[in-house]
Amino acid sequence: MRPRIAQRGVDSSEKLGRHLWVIKRTLAWLNRFRRLAICYERFADIHQAFVVHGCALICLSQIRRLC
């Protein structure tokens, strides 16, 4: 994602808010996993693995919901 700064007459704040909502929603879904809400891991690669695992579980639940 690219950072965007609202400018007068170019983009309305509604469009920027939509993108921000997607990010906040995704972070809220990841915070449901206790191990990701509070970082217990010493090493970044282990924490990254848990983030990827959490994202995979979120995607799986969304796919199940659509089917």
Sequence and secondary structure as in RCSB ss.txt:
>XXXX:A:sequence
MRPRIAQRGVDSSEKLGRHLWVIKRTLAWLNRFRRLAICYERFADIHQAFVVHGCALICLSQIRRLC
>XXXX:A:secstr
       TTTS HHHHHHHHHHHHHHHHHHTTSHHHHTT  SSHHHHHHHHHHHHHHHHHHHHHHH 
